Amino acid sequence: MLLIPCPWCGPRPENEFRHGGEAHVVRPVDPRCVSDAEWADFLYNRTNPKGIHAERWRHIHGCGRFFNCIRDTVTDRIVTTSK
């Protein structure tokens, strides 16, 4: 089982967390002013790289907070987590 280090609670088993998707995805300032294609791109398209990747996680069965996580998608190794 993967141990994810919550920045507030410390290392916990992965079943206490929920993946929140790619980190640092910027929402359009005014969604009413973007085209349907741009809105669909924001909602559905993510990079999904092989290797080091910045993600958002939520500690749902603990502090309930979101945090950033740098994870290697090939090995599942957690490089670092941050508030």
C-alpha positions in Angstrom: 0.0 0.0 0.0 1.2 3.5 -0.8 1.9 5.8 2.1 1.1 9.4 1.3 2.6 12.0 3.6 -0.1 14.5 4.5 1.5 17.9 5.2 -0.7 18.2 8.3 -1.2 14.7 9.6 2.0 12.9 8.5 2.2 9.6 6.5 -1.1 7.8 6.1 -2.3 4.9 3.9 -3.6 5.8 0.4 -7.1 4.7 1.2 -7.5 7.8 3.4 -7.1 10.1 0.4 -8.8 11.0 -2.9 -7.0 12.1 -6.0 -7.9 15.6 -7.0 -6.4 15.7 -10.5 -3.6 17.7 -12.0 -2.3 20.6 -9.9 -2.0 24.1 -11.1 -4.8 24.0 -13.7 -5.9 27.6 -14.2 -9.6 28.2 -14.5 -10.6 30.8 -17.1 -11.2 34.2 -15.5 -14.6 34.6 -17.0 -16.0 31.2 -18.2 -18.8 33.0 -20.1 -16.2 34.6 -22.5 -14.5 31.4 -23.6 -15.5 29.2 -26.6 -17.0 25.8 -26.1 -13.7 24.2 -27.2 -11.7 26.2 -24.7 -14.1 25.3 -21.9 -14.0 21.6 -22.9 -10.2 21.8 -22.9 -10.2 23.3 -19.4 -12.7 20.6 -18.1 -11.3 17.5 -19.7 -7.8 17.7 -21.1 -4.9 17.1 -18.8 -1.2 16.3 -19.5 -1.1 12.8 -18.0 2.7 12.5 -18.3 4.8 9.4 -17.7 7.2 10.4 -14.9 7.2 13.3 -12.4 3.8 14.9 -12.1 2.2 17.6 -9.9 -1.1 16.5 -8.5 -3.8 17.6 -5.9 -4.9 15.2 -3.2 -7.4 15.5 -0.4 -7.1 13.8 3.0 -10.8 12.9 3.2 -10.5 10.5 6.2 -8.2 12.8 8.2 -7.9 16.5 8.2 -10.0 17.0 5.1 -7.5 19.4 3.5 -6.3 19.6 -0.1 -2.5 19.6 -0.7 -0.1 19.4 -3.6 1.9 16.3 -4.3 4.8 15.7 -6.7 4.6 12.0 -7.6 6.4 9.8 -10.1 3.6 8.1 -12.1 5.9 5.3 -13.2 7.0 4.1 -9.8 4.3 5.8 -7.6 7.1 7.2 -5.5 6.0 10.4 -3.7 8.8 13.0 -4.2 7.3 15.7 -1.9 4.0 17.1 -0.6 3.2 20.7 0.3 0.4 22.8 1.8 
